[in-house]
């Protein structure tokens, strides 16, 4: 520990702080030893549990005032500091609480090995300077034997170390210095993710040098500007790292240059070294404008003699074909830069020729966009994929409504129906649903708008068709008051929604400020039949109510239904009546603590509720997240401790546990398993 860090720690009078924070045990050492617990894969928890878990809500209440929460996200017995949006009041009380929260933040970094990852936010460094916290972060992660957290600059639920807002007001090179120090010093950091950190030539060179010295990074996600740093010969420095890295298993690069000629250069900088020597299992590229030559490069990588690529995700890359001749099945020759690499001899053309059918292929997941392609362009790909036995999932995105039927026909003709998945949400009406009846696998996520149908009855028939024939998993319904007032149509709709076993996500959106107070079945049942139908369907995992007026009785019924639900995992609510939004928040805050399964709640920012209501909801989400983490580890056989077994008993048979287990067992393009 350096001198600056020692001086700061000496300033922390733990006895005084214990009186200020009774029950937190600030002078009690962390229950996780420096060298304790955790398997080599990083997924098994420590053999002992820190006392922080006994008072987690109290810790989180203090940390809440700087927008931080401790979450048991990845491994039982391990905590991550994650960012949440603080919605409390400001002024002098908030400044005082923020100061106390920063003190706890320091203690967690310096004294607690149970904290395995952190997530930086601008509120932590405003007014104090990045340098001070930089010392804490680097020293704490070097000292801790178990930091496997990531440096993040793009927010996803549950991801720890964030740099996005810091970079908006600080020199990015400062963060690069911190990252490089960590890469060289740490012995356990396995994931580095900062896809929005734009690097200049100098910072890119420093980062690549540190990456080449590092022997632990297995999962890497960077901005495409890392390819802009070159050696005198003109080759990207990052290519040398890729050619020499033996531990890298997952790579993601976010590009921004949408010129095909530039894309080809960058794609070569990534693919060619991976063809030479690589243990890479997962590759994701986004933001690049792909050409037919790029298809040849991907084909060469998939069949590289020493390759083990299992997942290729280019769904966020559109295509541009210069002419009808230049198709992925009829690509122009790749120029001489690739000479000497397997499968990339000069003058080779047509990606089908580059694809070596004699080589074993490990690819099990392929995701691509058809933006810029015609359906017929997919035929060579599907005809080739049918013979690749490991390829279980081929995901197609950006399939427009106009091309949907042609794509479905092509999938059926090539006998790939069971392996191709069409992604994205499609806006459909009764006519489109009838037109696609021959291809029931075509639609799994749909939007149906009642105002686009001739009558409410036709709308209810369209919903029934979507749920019964297409077995949709995601359903977004746009409702008008006229539809809600049509009693026969409403009852048919309710019957469908209450029995749709395939439905996983349901959204009800009001159009023109409709009101549910007119949808009571009788005076004896003072709540909407529509709400009753929704809560009857235990298959629904995510529910969103947006733009609907509920009224007091429906509001109370909805809150009690959400709090008591054992099937919902996510919930979102936003009424067109702001008074209802405030009332919903207040009611939910004091009943939500009984819920065990919901780990995501989205409510509109309220001007009327600036107290502790938001914290009660965040605290329950945190506790539910930890219980889900422990339960899924018990199911997967990774941790059979009493804590994990007890969590499994609570969550056994719930949608939350089923959903999480499915996510971990499916071989998808996910870069983080847990």
DRENMAR-941597 format. One record per residue (C-alpha): residue in one letter; chain; x, y, z; residue number from 1. Coordinates in steps of 0.5 Angstrom, whole numbers. Example, Ala and Ser with C-alpha at 12.3 -4.5 7.8 and 13.67 -1.06 7.14 Angstrom:
2
NODE resn chain  east north    up resi
NODE    a     A    25    -9    16    1
NODE    s     A    27    -2    14    2
This chain:
674
NODE resn chain  east north    up resi
NODE    x     A     0     0     0    1
NODE    x     A     3     7    -2    2
NODE    x     A     4    13     2    3
NODE    x     A    -2    16     0    4
NODE    x     A    -7    11     1    5
NODE    x     A    -4     9     8    6
NODE    x     A    -5    17    10    7
NODE    x     A   -12    16     8    8
NODE    x     A   -14    10    11    9
NODE    x     A   -11    13    18   10
NODE    x     A   -16    19    17   11
NODE    x     A   -21    14    18   12
NODE    x     A   -23    13    25   13
NODE    x     A   -26     6    25   14
NODE    x     A   -29     7    32   15
NODE    x     A   -32    14    31   16
NODE    x     A   -35    11    24   17
NODE    x     A   -38     5    28   18
NODE    x     A   -42    10    32   19
NODE    x     A   -44    13    26   20
NODE    x     A   -46     7    23   21
NODE    x     A   -48     2    28   22
NODE    x     A   -49    -5    27   23
NODE    x     A   -44    -5    20   24
NODE    x     A   -38    -8    24   25
NODE    x     A   -33    -3    20   26
NODE    x     A   -27    -5    25   27
NODE    x     A   -29   -13    24   28
NODE    x     A   -24   -16    18   29
NODE    x     A   -27   -18    12   30
NODE    x     A   -29   -26    12   31
NODE    x     A   -26   -28     6   32
NODE    x     A   -19   -29     7   33
NODE    x     A   -14   -26     2   34
NODE    x     A   -12   -33    -1   35
NODE    x     A   -19   -36     0   36
NODE    x     A   -24   -39    -4   37
NODE    x     A   -26   -39   -11   38
NODE    x     A   -25   -44   -16   39
NODE    x     A   -20   -43   -22   40
NODE    x     A   -26   -42   -26   41
NODE    x     A   -28   -36   -22   42
NODE    x     A   -35   -39   -22   43
NODE    x     A   -35   -42   -15   44
NODE    x     A   -35   -38    -9   45
NODE    x     A   -31   -37    -3   46
NODE    x     A   -31   -42     3   47
NODE    x     A   -33   -37     8   48
NODE    x     A   -38   -31     8   49
NODE    x     A   -36   -24    10   50
NODE    x     A   -40   -21    15   51
NODE    x     A   -43   -15    10   52
NODE    x     A   -48   -20     8   53
NODE    x     A   -51   -20    15   54
NODE    x     A   -53   -12    14   55
NODE    x     A   -53   -11     7   56
NODE    x     A   -59    -7     6   57
NODE    x     A   -56    -2    12   58
NODE    x     A   -49    -2     7   59
NODE    x     A   -53    -1     1   60
NODE    x     A   -58     5     4   61
NODE    x     A   -51     9     6   62
NODE    x     A   -48     7    -1   63
NODE    x     A   -55     9    -4   64
NODE    x     A   -54    17    -4   65
NODE    x     A   -48    16    -9   66
NODE    x     A   -52    12   -13   67
NODE    x     A   -48     5   -11   68
NODE    x     A   -51    -2    -9   69
NODE    x     A   -47    -8    -7   70
NODE    x     A   -50   -14   -11   71
NODE    x     A   -48   -21   -11   72
NODE    x     A   -49   -22   -18   73
NODE    x     A   -44   -27   -21   74
NODE    x     A   -41   -32   -15   75
NODE    x     A   -44   -33    -8   76
NODE    x     A   -41   -30    -3   77
NODE    x     A   -38   -25    -8   78
NODE    x     A   -40   -17    -8   79
NODE    x     A   -40   -12   -14   80
NODE    x     A   -41    -5   -13   81
NODE    x     A   -46    -3   -19   82
NODE    x     A   -49     4   -21   83
NODE    x     A   -56     5   -20   84
NODE    x     A   -60    12   -21   85
NODE    x     A   -60    16   -15   86
NODE    x     A   -67    19   -15   87
NODE    x     A   -67    22    -8   88
NODE    x     A   -67    29    -5   89
NODE    x     A   -61    34    -6   90
NODE    x     A   -59    40    -1   91
NODE    x     A   -54    39     5   92
NODE    x     A   -57    33     8   93
NODE    x     A   -55    29     1   94
NODE    x     A   -48    32     1   95
NODE    x     A   -47    30     8   96
NODE    x     A   -50    23     6   97
NODE    x     A   -45    23     0   98
NODE    x     A   -39    24     4   99
NODE    x     A   -41    18     9  100
NODE    x     A   -42    14     3  101
NODE    x     A   -35    15     0  102
NODE    x     A   -32    13     7  103
NODE    x     A   -36     7     6  104
NODE    x     A   -33     6    -1  105
NODE    x     A   -26     7     1  106
NODE    x     A   -27     2     7  107
NODE    x     A   -30    -3     2  108
NODE    x     A   -24    -2    -3  109
NODE    x     A   -18    -3     2  110
NODE    x     A   -21    -8     7  111
NODE    x     A   -26   -12     4  112
NODE    x     A   -24   -18    -1  113
NODE    x     A   -31   -20    -2  114
NODE    x     A   -32   -14    -7  115
NODE    x     A   -29   -17   -13  116
NODE    x     A   -32   -12   -18  117
NODE    x     A   -33    -4   -18  118
NODE    x     A   -37     0   -23  119
NODE    x     A   -34     8   -23  120
NODE    x     A   -39    13   -23  121
NODE    x     A   -38    21   -24  122
NODE    x     A   -41    22   -17  123
NODE    x     A   -35    18   -14  124
NODE    x     A   -30    23   -17  125
NODE    x     A   -33    30   -17  126
NODE    x     A   -30    35   -13  127
NODE    x     A   -24    30   -11  128
NODE    x     A   -20    29   -17  129
NODE    x     A   -19    22   -21  130
NODE    x     A   -12    21   -18  131
NODE    x     A   -14    20   -11  132
NODE    x     A   -19    14   -13  133
NODE    x     A   -15    12   -18  134
NODE    x     A   -10    10   -12  135
NODE    x     A   -15     6    -9  136
NODE    x     A   -18     2   -15  137
NODE    x     A   -11     0   -17  138
NODE    x     A    -8    -1   -10  139
NODE    x     A   -14    -5    -8  140
NODE    x     A   -15    -9   -14  141
NODE    x     A    -7   -11   -14  142
NODE    x     A    -8   -13    -6  143
NODE    x     A   -15   -17    -7  144
NODE    x     A   -13   -24   -10  145
NODE    x     A   -20   -25   -13  146
NODE    x     A   -22   -19   -17  147
NODE    x     A   -25   -22   -24  148
NODE    x     A   -29   -16   -25  149
NODE    x     A   -29   -11   -31  150
NODE    x     A   -28    -4   -33  151
NODE    x     A   -34    -2   -37  152
NODE    x     A   -36     4   -41  153
NODE    x     A   -43     1   -43  154
NODE    x     A   -48     0   -38  155
NODE    x     A   -52    -7   -38  156
NODE    x     A   -55    -9   -32  157
NODE    x     A   -50   -12   -27  158
NODE    x     A   -44   -10   -30  159
NODE    x     A   -39    -7   -25  160
NODE    x     A   -33    -2   -27  161
NODE    x     A   -36     4   -31  162
NODE    x     A   -32     9   -34  163
NODE    x     A   -37    12   -39  164
NODE    x     A   -39    19   -35  165
NODE    x     A   -32    19   -33  166
NODE    x     A   -29    20   -40  167
NODE    x     A   -34    25   -41  168
NODE    x     A   -30    30   -37  169
NODE    x     A   -23    27   -36  170
NODE    x     A   -18    26   -41  171
NODE    x     A   -19    18   -43  172
NODE    x     A   -11    17   -43  173
NODE    x     A   -12    18   -35  174
NODE    x     A   -16    12   -35  175
NODE    x     A   -12     8   -40  176
NODE    x     A    -6     9   -35  177
NODE    x     A   -10     6   -30  178
NODE    x     A   -12     0   -34  179
NODE    x     A    -5    -1   -37  180
NODE    x     A    -3    -1   -29  181
NODE    x     A    -8    -7   -28  182
NODE    x     A    -7   -11   -34  183
NODE    x     A     1   -11   -32  184
NODE    x     A     0   -12   -24  185
NODE    x     A    -6   -16   -23  186
NODE    x     A    -6   -24   -23  187
NODE    x     A   -14   -25   -23  188
NODE    x     A   -17   -20   -28  189
NODE    x     A   -20   -24   -34  190
NODE    x     A   -25   -19   -37  191
NODE    x     A   -24   -12   -40  192
NODE    x     A   -29    -9   -43  193
NODE    x     A   -29    -2   -45  194
NODE    x     A   -32    -1   -52  195
NODE    x     A   -34     6   -52  196
NODE    x     A   -27     8   -50  197
NODE    x     A   -24    12   -56  198
NODE    x     A   -16    11   -57  199
NODE    x     A   -11    15   -60  200
NODE    x     A    -5    12   -63  201
NODE    x     A    -1    13   -57  202
NODE    x     A    -6    11   -52  203
NODE    x     A    -7     5   -57  204
NODE    x     A     0     3   -57  205
NODE    x     A     0     3   -49  206
NODE    x     A    -6    -1   -48  207
NODE    x     A    -3    -6   -53  208
NODE    x     A     3    -7   -50  209
NODE    x     A     0    -8   -43  210
NODE    x     A    -5   -13   -46  211
NODE    x     A     1   -17   -49  212
NODE    x     A     5   -17   -42  213
NODE    x     A    -2   -19   -39  214
NODE    x     A    -3   -27   -38  215
NODE    x     A   -10   -27   -35  216
NODE    x     A   -15   -23   -40  217
NODE    x     A   -19   -28   -43  218
NODE    x     A   -25   -24   -45  219
NODE    x     A   -24   -17   -49  220
NODE    x     A   -29   -12   -51  221
NODE    x     A   -26    -6   -54  222
NODE    x     A   -27     0   -59  223
NODE    x     A   -25     0   -66  224
NODE    x     A   -20     5   -65  225
NODE    x     A   -15     0   -62  226
NODE    x     A   -14    -2   -70  227
NODE    x     A   -11     5   -71  228
NODE    x     A    -5     4   -68  229
NODE    x     A     1     2   -73  230
NODE    x     A     8    -1   -73  231
NODE    x     A    12     2   -78  232
NODE    x     A    11    -3   -83  233
NODE    x     A     4    -1   -83  234
NODE    x     A     1    -7   -79  235
NODE    x     A    -4    -6   -73  236
NODE    x     A    -1    -7   -67  237
NODE    x     A    -7   -10   -64  238
NODE    x     A    -6   -16   -70  239
NODE    x     A     1   -17   -66  240
NODE    x     A    -3   -18   -60  241
NODE    x     A    -8   -23   -63  242
NODE    x     A    -3   -27   -66  243
NODE    x     A     1   -28   -60  244
NODE    x     A    -5   -29   -55  245
NODE    x     A    -6   -36   -52  246
NODE    x     A   -11   -35   -47  247
NODE    x     A   -16   -30   -50  248
NODE    x     A   -23   -34   -51  249
NODE    x     A   -28   -28   -53  250
NODE    x     A   -27   -22   -57  251
NODE    x     A   -31   -16   -58  252
NODE    x     A   -30   -10   -63  253
NODE    x     A   -34    -4   -64  254
NODE    x     A   -33    -1   -70  255
NODE    x     A   -35     6   -73  256
NODE    x     A   -32     7   -80  257
NODE    x     A   -38     5   -85  258
NODE    x     A   -34     5   -91  259
NODE    x     A   -33    -2   -94  260
NODE    x     A   -26    -1   -96  261
NODE    x     A   -24     1   -89  262
NODE    x     A   -28    -4   -86  263
NODE    x     A   -24   -10   -90  264
NODE    x     A   -18    -7   -88  265
NODE    x     A   -20    -7   -80  266
NODE    x     A   -23   -14   -81  267
NODE    x     A   -17   -17   -84  268
NODE    x     A   -13   -14   -78  269
NODE    x     A   -17   -18   -74  270
NODE    x     A   -19   -24   -78  271
NODE    x     A   -12   -26   -81  272
NODE    x     A    -8   -26   -74  273
NODE    x     A   -13   -31   -71  274
NODE    x     A   -13   -35   -77  275
NODE    x     A    -5   -36   -76  276
NODE    x     A    -6   -38   -68  277
NODE    x     A   -12   -37   -64  278
NODE    x     A   -16   -40   -58  279
NODE    x     A   -21   -36   -59  280
NODE    x     A   -28   -39   -58  281
NODE    x     A   -33   -33   -59  282
NODE    x     A   -32   -27   -64  283
NODE    x     A   -37   -21   -64  284
NODE    x     A   -36   -15   -69  285
NODE    x     A   -41    -9   -69  286
NODE    x     A   -41    -2   -73  287
NODE    x     A   -37    -5   -79  288
NODE    x     A   -40    -4   -86  289
NODE    x     A   -39   -11   -89  290
NODE    x     A   -37   -13   -96  291
NODE    x     A   -37   -20  -100  292
NODE    x     A   -29   -20   -99  293
NODE    x     A   -31   -20   -91  294
NODE    x     A   -35   -26   -92  295
NODE    x     A   -29   -30   -95  296
NODE    x     A   -25   -28   -89  297
NODE    x     A   -30   -30   -84  298
NODE    x     A   -31   -37   -88  299
NODE    x     A   -23   -38   -87  300
NODE    x     A   -23   -36   -80  301
NODE    x     A   -29   -42   -79  302
NODE    x     A   -25   -47   -82  303
NODE    x     A   -18   -45   -80  304
NODE    x     A   -14   -51   -79  305
NODE    x     A   -12   -49   -71  306
NODE    x     A   -19   -46   -70  307
NODE    x     A   -24   -47   -65  308
NODE    x     A   -29   -41   -66  309
NODE    x     A   -36   -43   -63  310
NODE    x     A   -39   -37   -64  311
NODE    x     A   -39   -31   -69  312
NODE    x     A   -44   -25   -68  313
NODE    x     A   -44   -20   -73  314
NODE    x     A   -51   -18   -72  315
NODE    x     A   -50   -11   -72  316
NODE    x     A   -46   -10   -78  317
NODE    x     A   -50    -8   -84  318
NODE    x     A   -48   -11   -91  319
NODE    x     A   -46    -7   -98  320
NODE    x     A   -46   -11  -104  321
NODE    x     A   -43    -6  -110  322
NODE    x     A   -46   -10  -115  323
NODE    x     A   -51   -16  -116  324
NODE    x     A   -45   -20  -118  325
NODE    x     A   -41   -19  -111  326
NODE    x     A   -45   -23  -107  327
NODE    x     A   -43   -27  -101  328
NODE    x     A   -43   -33  -105  329
NODE    x     A   -39   -30  -111  330
NODE    x     A   -34   -25  -107  331
NODE    x     A   -28   -22  -111  332
NODE    x     A   -21   -24  -110  333
NODE    x     A   -18   -22  -103  334
NODE    x     A   -12   -18  -105  335
NODE    x     A    -5   -21  -104  336
NODE    x     A    -4   -18   -96  337
NODE    x     A    -7   -25   -94  338
NODE    x     A    -1   -29   -97  339
NODE    x     A     1   -35   -93  340
NODE    x     A    -5   -36   -89  341
NODE    x     A    -9   -42   -89  342
NODE    x     A   -15   -42   -94  343
NODE    x     A   -13   -35   -96  344
NODE    x     A    -8   -36  -102  345
NODE    x     A    -8   -30  -108  346
NODE    x     A   -14   -30  -113  347
NODE    x     A   -18   -34  -108  348
NODE    x     A   -25   -32  -109  349
NODE    x     A   -32   -34  -107  350
NODE    x     A   -33   -35  -100  351
NODE    x     A   -36   -42  -101  352
NODE    x     A   -29   -44  -104  353
NODE    x     A   -25   -41   -98  354
NODE    x     A   -30   -45   -94  355
NODE    x     A   -26   -52   -93  356
NODE    x     A   -31   -57   -92  357
NODE    x     A   -25   -62   -90  358
NODE    x     A   -24   -58   -84  359
NODE    x     A   -27   -60   -77  360
NODE    x     A   -32   -54   -76  361
NODE    x     A   -33   -52   -68  362
NODE    x     A   -38   -46   -70  363
NODE    x     A   -45   -47   -66  364
NODE    x     A   -48   -40   -66  365
NODE    x     A   -48   -35   -72  366
NODE    x     A   -52   -29   -72  367
NODE    x     A   -52   -24   -78  368
NODE    x     A   -56   -18   -80  369
NODE    x     A   -59   -19   -87  370
NODE    x     A   -59   -11   -88  371
NODE    x     A   -57   -10   -95  372
NODE    x     A   -58   -17   -97  373
NODE    x     A   -64   -20  -101  374
NODE    x     A   -67   -26   -98  375
NODE    x     A   -64   -30  -104  376
NODE    x     A   -57   -28  -102  377
NODE    x     A   -58   -33   -96  378
NODE    x     A   -59   -39  -100  379
NODE    x     A   -51   -41  -101  380
NODE    x     A   -50   -40   -93  381
NODE    x     A   -56   -44   -91  382
NODE    x     A   -54   -50   -96  383
NODE    x     A   -47   -50   -93  384
NODE    x     A   -50   -49   -86  385
NODE    x     A   -54   -55   -86  386
NODE    x     A   -48   -60   -87  387
NODE    x     A   -45   -56   -81  388
NODE    x     A   -47   -61   -75  389
NODE    x     A   -45   -57   -69  390
NODE    x     A   -48   -51   -72  391
NODE    x     A   -55   -51   -68  392
NODE    x     A   -57   -44   -68  393
NODE    x     A   -57   -39   -74  394
NODE    x     A   -60   -32   -72  395
NODE    x     A   -62   -27   -77  396
NODE    x     A   -64   -20   -75  397
NODE    x     A   -66   -14   -79  398
NODE    x     A   -71   -18   -83  399
NODE    x     A   -76   -13   -86  400
NODE    x     A   -83   -14   -86  401
NODE    x     A   -83   -14   -94  402
NODE    x     A   -78   -20   -94  403
NODE    x     A   -80   -24   -88  404
NODE    x     A   -84   -29   -92  405
NODE    x     A   -79   -30   -97  406
NODE    x     A   -74   -31   -92  407
NODE    x     A   -79   -36   -89  408
NODE    x     A   -80   -40   -95  409
NODE    x     A   -72   -40   -96  410
NODE    x     A   -71   -43   -89  411
NODE    x     A   -76   -48   -91  412
NODE    x     A   -73   -50   -98  413
NODE    x     A   -67   -51   -95  414
NODE    x     A   -69   -55   -89  415
NODE    x     A   -66   -51   -84  416
NODE    x     A   -73   -49   -80  417
NODE    x     A   -71   -52   -74  418
NODE    x     A   -64   -48   -73  419
NODE    x     A   -66   -41   -76  420
NODE    x     A   -68   -36   -71  421
NODE    x     A   -71   -30   -74  422
NODE    x     A   -70   -24   -69  423
NODE    x     A   -73   -18   -68  424
NODE    x     A   -80   -15   -67  425
NODE    x     A   -85   -15   -72  426
NODE    x     A   -91   -10   -73  427
NODE    x     A   -97   -15   -76  428
NODE    x     A  -104   -14   -77  429
NODE    x     A  -109   -20   -78  430
NODE    x     A  -108   -20   -86  431
NODE    x     A  -100   -21   -85  432
NODE    x     A  -102   -26   -79  433
NODE    x     A  -106   -30   -84  434
NODE    x     A  -101   -29   -90  435
NODE    x     A   -96   -32   -86  436
NODE    x     A  -100   -38   -83  437
NODE    x     A   -96   -43   -88  438
NODE    x     A   -89   -41   -83  439
NODE    x     A   -91   -41   -76  440
NODE    x     A   -84   -41   -74  441
NODE    x     A   -83   -34   -77  442
NODE    x     A   -86   -30   -72  443
NODE    x     A   -84   -30   -64  444
NODE    x     A   -84   -23   -63  445
NODE    x     A   -90   -19   -65  446
NODE    x     A   -93   -12   -64  447
NODE    x     A  -101   -12   -66  448
NODE    x     A  -104    -5   -66  449
NODE    x     A  -112    -5   -65  450
NODE    x     A  -113     2   -68  451
NODE    x     A  -110    -2   -75  452
NODE    x     A  -116    -7   -75  453
NODE    x     A  -123    -6   -77  454
NODE    x     A  -126    -7   -71  455
NODE    x     A  -124    -9   -64  456
NODE    x     A  -127   -16   -66  457
NODE    x     A  -122   -17   -71  458
NODE    x     A  -116   -15   -67  459
NODE    x     A  -118   -20   -61  460
NODE    x     A  -118   -25   -67  461
NODE    x     A  -111   -23   -69  462
NODE    x     A  -108   -24   -62  463
NODE    x     A  -111   -31   -61  464
NODE    x     A  -108   -33   -68  465
NODE    x     A  -101   -30   -66  466
NODE    x     A  -102   -34   -59  467
NODE    x     A  -105   -40   -61  468
NODE    x     A  -102   -41   -68  469
NODE    x     A   -95   -37   -68  470
NODE    x     A   -94   -39   -61  471
NODE    x     A   -91   -32   -60  472
NODE    x     A   -86   -31   -54  473
NODE    x     A   -86   -23   -54  474
NODE    x     A   -93   -20   -55  475
NODE    x     A   -94   -12   -55  476
NODE    x     A  -101   -10   -56  477
NODE    x     A  -103    -3   -57  478
NODE    x     A  -110    -1   -54  479
NODE    x     A  -115     4   -55  480
NODE    x     A  -121     6   -51  481
NODE    x     A  -126     3   -56  482
NODE    x     A  -123    -3   -56  483
NODE    x     A  -123    -4   -48  484
NODE    x     A  -130    -2   -48  485
NODE    x     A  -132    -7   -53  486
NODE    x     A  -134   -13   -48  487
NODE    x     A  -134   -19   -53  488
NODE    x     A  -128   -17   -56  489
NODE    x     A  -125   -15   -49  490
NODE    x     A  -127   -22   -46  491
NODE    x     A  -124   -26   -52  492
NODE    x     A  -118   -22   -51  493
NODE    x     A  -117   -24   -43  494
NODE    x     A  -119   -31   -45  495
NODE    x     A  -113   -31   -50  496
NODE    x     A  -108   -27   -45  497
NODE    x     A  -110   -32   -39  498
NODE    x     A  -108   -38   -43  499
NODE    x     A  -102   -37   -47  500
NODE    x     A   -97   -42   -45  501
NODE    x     A   -92   -39   -50  502
NODE    x     A   -92   -32   -48  503
NODE    x     A   -86   -30   -44  504
NODE    x     A   -86   -22   -45  505
NODE    x     A   -93   -18   -45  506
NODE    x     A   -93   -11   -46  507
NODE    x     A  -100    -7   -46  508
NODE    x     A   -99     0   -49  509
NODE    x     A  -105     5   -49  510
NODE    x     A  -106    10   -55  511
NODE    x     A  -110    16   -53  512
NODE    x     A  -110    16   -46  513
NODE    x     A  -115    10   -45  514
NODE    x     A  -118     8   -38  515
NODE    x     A  -118     1   -35  516
NODE    x     A  -124     4   -30  517
NODE    x     A  -129     2   -35  518
NODE    x     A  -127    -6   -35  519
NODE    x     A  -130    -8   -29  520
NODE    x     A  -133   -15   -30  521
NODE    x     A  -138   -13   -24  522
NODE    x     A  -139    -9   -18  523
NODE    x     A  -137   -15   -14  524
NODE    x     A  -130   -15   -18  525
NODE    x     A  -128    -8   -17  526
NODE    x     A  -122    -9   -21  527
NODE    x     A  -121   -10   -29  528
NODE    x     A  -122   -17   -32  529
NODE    x     A  -116   -15   -36  530
NODE    x     A  -111   -14   -30  531
NODE    x     A  -114   -21   -27  532
NODE    x     A  -113   -25   -34  533
NODE    x     A  -105   -22   -34  534
NODE    x     A  -104   -24   -27  535
NODE    x     A  -107   -31   -28  536
NODE    x     A  -102   -33   -33  537
NODE    x     A   -96   -36   -30  538
NODE    x     A   -92   -36   -36  539
NODE    x     A   -91   -29   -37  540
NODE    x     A   -84   -27   -34  541
NODE    x     A   -84   -20   -36  542
NODE    x     A   -90   -15   -36  543
NODE    x     A   -90    -8   -38  544
NODE    x     A   -96    -3   -37  545
NODE    x     A   -95     4   -41  546
NODE    x     A  -100     9   -42  547
NODE    x     A  -106     6   -39  548
NODE    x     A  -110    10   -33  549
NODE    x     A  -112     5   -28  550
NODE    x     A  -116     8   -22  551
NODE    x     A  -115     7   -15  552
NODE    x     A  -118     0   -15  553
NODE    x     A  -114    -2   -21  554
NODE    x     A  -108     1   -18  555
NODE    x     A  -108    -3   -11  556
NODE    x     A  -110    -9   -15  557
NODE    x     A  -104    -9   -20  558
NODE    x     A   -99    -7   -14  559
NODE    x     A  -101   -13   -10  560
NODE    x     A  -101   -17   -16  561
NODE    x     A   -94   -15   -17  562
NODE    x     A   -91   -16   -10  563
NODE    x     A   -94   -23    -9  564
NODE    x     A   -92   -25   -16  565
NODE    x     A   -88   -31   -16  566
NODE    x     A   -88   -32   -24  567
NODE    x     A   -86   -25   -26  568
NODE    x     A   -78   -23   -27  569
NODE    x     A   -79   -16   -29  570
NODE    x     A   -84   -11   -29  571
NODE    x     A   -85    -4   -32  572
NODE    x     A   -91     1   -31  573
NODE    x     A   -92     8   -33  574
NODE    x     A   -99    11   -33  575
NODE    x     A  -101    17   -37  576
NODE    x     A  -103    20   -30  577
NODE    x     A   -97    22   -26  578
NODE    x     A  -101    22   -20  579
NODE    x     A  -102    15   -21  580
NODE    x     A   -95    14   -22  581
NODE    x     A   -93    17   -15  582
NODE    x     A   -98    13   -12  583
NODE    x     A   -96     7   -15  584
NODE    x     A   -89     8   -13  585
NODE    x     A   -91     9    -6  586
NODE    x     A   -96     3    -5  587
NODE    x     A   -90    -1    -9  588
NODE    x     A   -85     1    -4  589
NODE    x     A   -88    -2     2  590
NODE    x     A   -91    -8    -1  591
NODE    x     A   -85   -10    -5  592
NODE    x     A   -81   -13     0  593
NODE    x     A   -85   -19     0  594
NODE    x     A   -83   -21    -7  595
NODE    x     A   -77   -26    -8  596
NODE    x     A   -77   -26   -16  597
NODE    x     A   -77   -20   -19  598
NODE    x     A   -70   -17   -21  599
NODE    x     A   -72   -11   -25  600
NODE    x     A   -77    -6   -24  601
NODE    x     A   -78     0   -29  602
NODE    x     A   -82     6   -26  603
NODE    x     A   -82    14   -29  604
NODE    x     A   -78    19   -25  605
NODE    x     A   -82    22   -20  606
NODE    x     A   -82    29   -18  607
NODE    x     A   -87    27   -12  608
NODE    x     A   -83    22    -9  609
NODE    x     A   -76    24    -7  610
NODE    x     A   -75    20     0  611
NODE    x     A   -73    13     1  612
NODE    x     A   -79     9    -3  613
NODE    x     A   -74     8    -9  614
NODE    x     A   -69     5    -4  615
NODE    x     A   -74     0    -2  616
NODE    x     A   -75    -2    -9  617
NODE    x     A   -67    -2   -11  618
NODE    x     A   -66    -6    -4  619
NODE    x     A   -71   -11    -5  620
NODE    x     A   -68   -12   -13  621
NODE    x     A   -61   -13   -10  622
NODE    x     A   -63   -18    -5  623
NODE    x     A   -67   -22   -10  624
NODE    x     A   -61   -22   -15  625
NODE    x     A   -57   -25    -9  626
NODE    x     A   -62   -30    -8  627
NODE    x     A   -62   -32   -15  628
NODE    x     A   -55   -32   -16  629
NODE    x     A   -54   -37   -10  630
NODE    x     A   -60   -41   -13  631
NODE    x     A   -57   -42   -20  632
NODE    x     A   -51   -44   -17  633
NODE    x     A   -54   -50   -13  634
NODE    x     A   -58   -52   -19  635
NODE    x     A   -52   -52   -24  636
NODE    x     A   -48   -56   -18  637
NODE    x     A   -43   -50   -17  638
NODE    x     A   -44   -49   -10  639
NODE    x     A   -48   -54    -5  640
NODE    x     A   -47   -49     1  641
NODE    x     A   -53   -48     6  642
NODE    x     A   -54   -41     3  643
NODE    x     A   -55   -43    -4  644
NODE    x     A   -59   -49    -2  645
NODE    x     A   -64   -45     2  646
NODE    x     A   -64   -40    -4  647
NODE    x     A   -66   -46    -8  648
NODE    x     A   -72   -48    -4  649
NODE    x     A   -75   -41    -4  650
NODE    x     A   -74   -40   -12  651
NODE    x     A   -75   -48   -14  652
NODE    x     A   -80   -48   -20  653
NODE    x     A   -80   -40   -21  654
NODE    x     A   -80   -37   -28  655
NODE    x     A   -74   -33   -25  656
NODE    x     A   -70   -39   -23  657
NODE    x     A   -72   -43   -30  658
NODE    x     A   -70   -37   -34  659
NODE    x     A   -63   -36   -31  660
NODE    x     A   -62   -43   -32  661
NODE    x     A   -64   -43   -39  662
NODE    x     A   -59   -37   -40  663
NODE    x     A   -53   -41   -37  664
NODE    x     A   -54   -48   -40  665
NODE    x     A   -56   -45   -48  666
NODE    x     A   -50   -45   -52  667
NODE    x     A   -51   -38   -54  668
NODE    x     A   -46   -32   -56  669
NODE    x     A   -46   -29   -49  670
NODE    x     A   -39   -27   -47  671
NODE    x     A   -41   -28   -40  672
NODE    x     A   -44   -34   -37  673
NODE    x     A   -45   -32   -30  674
